[in-house]
Amino acid sequence: MKTTYNMLNQKIKEQGYRMTKQRAIVLEELAKSKDHPRADEIYHLVRQRLPKISFGTVYRNLKTLKDLGLIQELNYGKKFSRFDANLEPHHHFVCLRCGKVYDVNPQPADKMCQKVAENIGFEVASFRLEFYGYCNAQERKAAEAEMNN
């Protein structure tokens, strides 16, 4: 983590910013999370370590980290965005029942992207692929609830 922190600190400095304590903790909490939290969820995680931090400070730091290319924002319309510190190529599965977002292996989609590029004759610079459905955890809970009724 120390090496990663040093690399991130250098990248932030190169772009004219400082690695503040608040910014570092926002990034650490997001990096620990695997469930693509919303800004308010990150705020609650950060508040456990910095009780006096405001939601505005957390949100501004998320925006700065996104602008610096250190995290990505997954925008789901006017309702909310989720944030992801995983910058490795990957796609997402969104549960329509609980709203959780899960990482998906990129390899099958990458082959599809290559075929699309070949078919239309354009160069695809990037793409975002999302699958929508129902996660198993929610199906199990629903089945258990039905059995108990």
C-alpha positions in Angstrom: 0.0 0.0 0.0 2.9 2.4 0.8 4.3 2.1 -2.8 0.8 2.6 -4.2 0.3 5.6 -2.0 3.7 7.1 -3.0 2.8 6.6 -6.7 -0.6 8.2 -6.2 0.9 11.0 -4.2 3.4 11.7 -7.0 0.7 11.6 -9.7 -1.4 14.1 -7.7 1.5 16.4 -7.2 2.4 16.3 -10.9 -1.1 17.7 -11.7 -0.8 20.5 -9.2 -2.7 19.0 -6.3 -1.7 17.8 -2.8 -2.5 14.5 -1.2 -4.4 15.8 1.8 -5.4 13.5 4.7 -9.0 13.7 3.6 -8.2 12.9 0.0 -6.0 10.0 1.0 -8.7 8.5 3.3 -11.4 8.9 0.6 -9.2 7.0 -1.8 -8.3 4.3 0.7 -11.9 3.7 1.7 -13.0 3.5 -1.9 -10.1 1.2 -2.8 -11.1 -1.2 0.1 -14.7 -1.3 -1.1 -15.6 -3.9 -3.8 -19.2 -2.9 -4.1 -18.9 0.4 -6.0 -20.3 2.6 -3.3 -22.3 5.8 -3.8 -20.9 9.1 -2.6 -23.1 9.0 0.6 -21.8 5.5 1.4 -18.2 6.6 1.0 -19.0 9.6 3.2 -20.2 7.3 6.0 -17.1 5.1 5.7 -14.8 8.2 5.8 -16.7 9.7 8.8 -15.7 6.6 10.8 -12.1 7.8 10.5 -12.7 11.6 10.2 -15.8 12.3 12.2 -15.8 16.1 11.4 -15.6 15.7 7.6 -18.5 17.1 5.6 -20.3 15.4 2.7 -19.2 18.3 0.5 -15.5 17.6 1.2 -15.9 13.9 0.4 -17.8 14.7 -2.8 -15.2 17.3 -3.9 -12.4 14.9 -3.3 -14.2 12.2 -5.3 -14.6 14.7 -8.2 -10.9 15.6 -8.0 -9.8 11.9 -7.9 -12.0 11.2 -10.9 -10.6 14.2 -12.8 -7.1 13.0 -12.1 -8.0 9.6 -13.5 -7.4 7.8 -10.2 -11.0 6.5 -9.9 -14.0 6.2 -12.2 -17.5 7.4 -11.8 -20.3 5.0 -12.9 -23.2 7.4 -13.7 -26.7 5.9 -13.5 -28.7 8.8 -14.6 -30.1 11.5 -12.4 -30.6 9.1 -9.4 -27.0 8.5 -8.4 -23.5 7.6 -9.3 -21.3 4.9 -8.0 -17.5 5.1 -7.7 -14.9 2.5 -8.5 -11.2 2.5 -7.7 -10.5 -0.5 -9.9 -9.0 1.0 -13.0 -8.1 -2.4 -14.6 -10.2 -3.1 -17.7 -13.5 -4.7 -16.6 -17.3 -4.4 -17.0 -20.2 -4.4 -14.6 -23.3 -6.3 -13.7 -26.0 -4.2 -12.1 -28.7 -5.9 -9.9 -32.1 -4.4 -10.8 -33.5 -5.4 -7.3 -30.8 -4.2 -4.9 -28.8 -1.8 -7.1 -25.4 -3.3 -6.3 -22.8 -3.3 -9.0 -20.4 -6.2 -9.5 -17.3 -6.5 -11.6 -17.3 -8.7 -14.7 -14.3 -10.2 -16.4 -13.6 -8.2 -19.6 -12.4 -10.9 -21.9 -15.6 -12.0 -23.7 -16.7 -8.3 -24.1 -13.3 -7.3 -25.5 -13.7 -9.9 -28.3 -17.2 -8.5 -29.0 -15.7 -5.0 -29.2 -13.1 -6.1 -31.7 -15.9 -7.7 -33.9 -18.0 -4.5 -33.7 -15.0 -2.4 -34.8 -14.3 -4.8 -37.7 -18.0 -4.7 -38.8 -18.4 -0.9 -38.8 -14.8 -0.1 -39.9 -14.2 2.4 -37.1 -11.6 2.4 -34.4 -13.2 1.9 -31.0 -11.2 4.0 -28.4 -13.1 2.8 -25.4 -16.4 1.3 -24.4 -18.5 0.6 -21.3 -20.5 -2.6 -21.0 -23.1 -3.3 -18.4 -25.3 -6.2 -17.8 -28.5 -5.8 -15.9 -30.4 -8.6 -14.0 -30.8 -10.0 -10.5 -27.9 -11.1 -8.3 -27.9 -14.5 -6.6 -27.8 -13.0 -3.1 -31.2 -11.3 -3.6 -32.7 -14.4 -5.2 -31.7 -16.5 -2.2 -33.2 -13.9 0.2 -36.4 -13.8 -1.8 -36.6 -17.6 -1.8 -36.0 -17.8 1.9 -38.7 -15.2 2.6 -41.2 -17.1 0.5 -40.3 -20.3 2.4 -40.9 -18.5 5.7 -44.3 -17.2 4.7 
